[in-house]
Amino acid sequence: MGSGCSHDAGLNQGVIERRRMTHATSDGAVSLTRFRGSRHRLVTRKALYPDGGARRSRIPDKFISWQTKFPDYAPTEYTAPAVLAQPAWADPKDPRSIQFHCIDEHGVDRLTTERKPFQVDPETNRPINPKGRTGFSGRGVLGRWGPNQEAVTVMTRWQRHAITNEVERSPETGERLCECAVVRLPGLDEIAFPRVAVKQNETFDQAQRGMVTGLADLFSHEATTDVDELWNSGKLLYQGYLDDPRNTDNAWVESYCVHFHDPEGELFGCLDAETNSARIEWVKLTPDLVMNDSQRVLVRLLLRFCRETS
């Protein structure tokens, strides 16, 4: 079932291995990859699908796992009209022609970010969400059956005094205060780390590099933002499944997140208002930062990084 794979399934693996490093600090190395695997089912429990197009079938907690029999389970079948129109970024309605667990003949990466296999229904060839039932079948607003990969860029710097330029510290803990670059989502009272979908015939590195280059252009000319220097400073912060409200039983979001930290305040500068059409801004990194639902795990990782490098 499905067409053959014409690309090397390990095409992106070298990228992952190169980035799967620890954050080097003057006090040693702080590993952040131990947080791999977000808590499933925290945000994918909301009654309505994010676009309001369908209502979730209720699942008691004890029946979330596929290992637990749930004969009465009847997920709401939902794929958004925009996806069913089959734009270039979307898979066909029927996945029987798709070969998973590889980079297919069209250049679409059908593997998980961690290169772990997932189950596929033998009759329908629909992938099965490895984290359990969601209350929705189909693809929702996601274009791909199975893993939908996205590259996320996290940029941080120490918060500095406007006049003295000294790094500011928390009066309660003495820890250095950290800022992160976020995009304010239009029409929503929330912010998110910049992210982009990994397209067909594109590697994680290429998607991430394109985004970093675009973000670097947003800073004022007073900053010494050298793209190569910035790129080489990146470390893997997170890779894997995201607890995203868009997830369904047959399609889910996986993230490959790279962290770029500017300890000396030399790579990043003020955002240039004339070029900042992407609405990027610096915000103070705090535990109560109101982030996009699926990226809250990344906030926890960054707070850990800040604590261990202060």
N, C-alpha and C positions, 0 to 999 in steps of 0.2 A: 504493500500500500504506500503510495507516494512515490515521487520521482527520486532519483539518486542524488547523492551529494557530489558536487564537482569541486569543492574547495576543501582545503585542509582544515579539519575541525580544530586544530591547534593554532589557527591563525592569530587569535587574540591572546592565546595563553602566555606568550612571551611578554606581552604588555602587563598582564596581571602579575606574573612572577617578578618582573622588574620593579613594579610598584609595591609589591607586598613586602614592605620594609617597615622599620620602626622609625619614629621621629627621633632624630639624634638631637640631644641637648647637651649643654655643658655639664649636666649632672648625670649623664648616662643616656640610655635609650628607653623611651616610653612606648610600649607596644599598644597599638590601637586595634589590631586585627582580631583580638580576642572577643570583640563585641560583634563579630560577624553573625548575622541572623537576627533580624528585628523581631520583637514580640508580635506574633501574629494575632489578629482578631481584636485589636484595640480600636482601630478606626473603621475596620470593615464590619462593623456591627450596626451602623446607622441605618435607620429604616428605609430611607430613600437613597437611590443611587445618586451620585454627585450632580448629574445633570437634571435630576428630577423626573427622569423618564420612566422609572419603574420603582415598585416597592419590593423590598427584600423579603424573601421567605424566612420566617423566624426559625432559628436553630438554637435549641438549648445548648448550653456550654458543653455538656457531656457528649454531645453528638457532633462536635466540630471535626474531630479526627475521622478520617476515612476508615480507620481500623475498627471503629465502633459501628455496628450495624444500625441503620436508621431506615427501615423499610418504608416509612411514611414521608421520607424526604422528597419534596417536590420544589426544586429551585425555580425561581422566576427566570424564564428565558428572556434575555434582553441583550440586544446589540443595537447601538444607536443608529438612527437613520443615516447619519453622516458616514458611518463606517460601512453600512450596507450598500451605500452608493459606490463603494469600492474605489476610492481615490488611490493614487499611486502608492501611498504609504500603508494601505490596508491589504490584508490577505483575502482570498476568495471566501465566499459564504460557507462553502463546503470544504473542510480541511483534508478530505481524503487524498488529495493530490500532493500534500505537503509531507516532506521527509523531515522529521525532527532529529535532534541530537547531532546536528552537524551544521556547517555553513552550506546552505543549499545552492542549487545551480543558478539562482538569481542573486546570489551574494548576500542573502539574509542569514544572519547568525541565529540559528535555532537552538543554541545551547544556553544553559544558565550561565551566569557570570562566574560561578564557581566550577563550571564544567561537570556538574553532577546530573545524572539522569533523572528523569521524571516519568511517571506513568502516562500511558496513552490508551484511551479506550479502544479496544480491538475492533469494535463494530463501527464506530463513528470516526475514529482517528482524532478525536478531540483530546488535547492534553488535559491532564488532571492536576489541579492546583496542589503542589506538594505540601502545603501547609494546612490543607483541610477544606471543609465546606465553607462556602461564603453566603449562600442563599440566592446567588445569581448564577445562571449558566449563560453561555454565549460569550461575547467579548466586551459588552458595555461600550465604552468610548475608546477602548484600546484597539489598535489596528491589527496586531498580530495574535494569532492563536499561540498559547503557551507564553514563554517569557517575552516581555516587551522591555528592551534594554534602554537605559538612559545613562548619560554621563552627567555627573554633578560636579560643579566646581565650587569649592569652599575657600575663600580668601580671608585670612585673619591678620590682625596686627595688634600690638599693645596700645591701649588707650593712653594718649599723651596730653600733658597740660598745654593749653593753647598758647601760652606765653613762654614758659620755660622749656617746653618740649620734653620734660621728664616723664617717664612712665608713671602713671597713676596707680595707686594701690587701694585695695578695699580697706576702709578704716576698721572693719570688724575682724578680718582675717589676715590682713597684710599681704594678700595675694595680688599679683598684678592683674589689672583689669584688661579685658580683651574686647576687641571689636571685630565684627564680621561684616562682609559685604553681602547684601541681600537685594532681591528685586521685590518691589511692592506690586502685588498682583492687581491688575485693573479691576475695579468693581468689587473687590473683596477686601475685608478687613484682616488681611493676613499677609505675611511675607514668606519668601522662599529663597533658598540658595539657587543660583543660576543653574539651569539644567537644559539638556537638549537630548532628543531621541537619537539613538545610534541608527543611522540609515543603512540601507542595503549597500553592499560593496564599500563599507566603511568600518574601520576598526575603532576600538575604544580610544586609542591614542589619537586618531585623526579627529574624532568628534570632540574630544577634550581639548586638543590643540587649537582647533578652530574657535572654540568658545573662549579659551584663555586669550587668544590673540585679539578677539573682539572686545573682551573686557579690558585688556590693557589699553586699548585705544580710547577708553572712556576717561582715563585719568588725565589730569592737567599736565601740561608740558613741564611743570616744575618737578614732577616726579621722574625718577630715573628708572622707569619701568622698562627693563630689557626683557623681551619676551623669552629669549633663550635662557637667561638667568632665572627668570620666574619659573619657566617650565621645568628646569632641572631641579628646582627646589621642591617640587611636588612629591608628596608621600600618600600612599593609599590610606584613606581613612575608613572606608567601608566598601564592601562588595557583597552583594547577595540580594535576597528577597526583601521587598519593602512592604510593610503593612499599609497598603494604599487603598483608599476607599473606592478606587476604580477597579480593583481586582474582582475577578469572578472565579467560578470553578474551572474555567477553561482558558483564562488569560490573566496574567499578573505582571506587575512591575518589578524589575530587578535593576539595581543601581550599582554603578561603578563610580565611586566618589573619591576625588583626589583633593587633598588639602595643601594649600599654598600659604605658608606663614611668613610674614615679614617682620622678623624680630628687631631689626634696627630701624624700621620705619623709612627705608630708603627705596624699596621697590614700588610701594603704593603711595599715592598722594591724594590730594583732594580730587573729587570727581568733577569733571568739566561739565558744567550745566548745559553748555551749548551742544555737546555731543551725547549727553546722557538721555537719549530717547528711551532707553531700556529701563529707566526709573531705578537704577542701582543706587543704593545708599549704604552708608556705614551705620551700624546700630551696635549698641552695647550688648555683649553676650551675657545673658542672665538665664537662670533656670526657668523663669516665667515668660521667656520670650515667646510670643504668639506666632508660631511657625506654621507653615503648611503641614497638614496632618501627617503625611507620610515621612516628613523630614525631621520629626522630633527626635528620632533616634540619633540623628547626626548632631543635634544640639547637645545631647548627653555625652557624646564622644568628645566634642570640642571642649565642654566644661571639664571633662577629665583631663584632657590635654593641658588646659590652662592651669589647673591645680597642680599637675605634676611637673610643670616647667616654671612655676613661679619661684 
